[in-house]
């Protein structure tokens, strides 16, 4: 942790590309929810540390549903326009009913919740990697993609060795 940020993960802003797949966006939300999921898994408590990630995840989900028409539940309809506030909050009357607004809210909540569950399941499954990664961060403070890959490959080698030993009765 450096300064007020207390540690962060940087990603390329969504505006740097013009086209995104639904899978890419859902994976991005899952990545953003990983910090909150890790807090709950490792420390069994929640802090404000993931607040910015939660805001970004919610915004992506809201745009996925309300702007890009990628909701399976609501279909290819735009309920807000680019540049408007959260769920079209531009101070003007919404072009859809209150019941539709509730469905939009539910869909956003479901998307973020499902992505959170995906991140939590992945972290539980690879809990040892999570701890190896945390140890590496404590030693180095900052890590680039290559350094993260080294820690991950080390983790995979340990798992493979354990698998071989288990198969051979050792």
Phi, psi and omega in degrees: 000130178234133177062208184284341185291335181059027180099143181200163174244130181258137177231158177294130179300148180302329184288351181282349177233162182260332186231135179226144174275159177299318179299317179301314182295318178294321176296322179296319177297317179299319178299315180297326181279351181300322180296315178296317180296321179294319176304311182296318182290312187277315186257351181055037176202162180246145177231180177278359184302331183264010188301316180293321177297320179295319177299314180295317180298316180295321179295317178297315179298319179295320178290321178302314182281309192269339185245320187262358177060038183255014179278127176295321183290316187258348175081184185278067180233138176267122179256354173212162181249151179308134179096346176282166178287188182304124181054038174079021182285083180249010180087354180257168178298136177290144180277014180220166185285166176296325178295320176294320177300320177297318179296321177298312178302316180297319180294319177298313179300318180295315180300311181295318179297317178296320178292322175299313179300319178298315179296316181297317179298317180296318179292323176296315181297324183244043183302321181295321176297318179305315181289322176298319180295317179298319178298317179297321178293323178296325179283320188255345184067311177234148179219140174263180185301321181296319179292321176298318179298322178298314179297318181294316178297322176299316177299315180297321178296318177299316179297318180295318178298316177298319178298316180296316180297320179295317180295328182268008178073022183249000000 
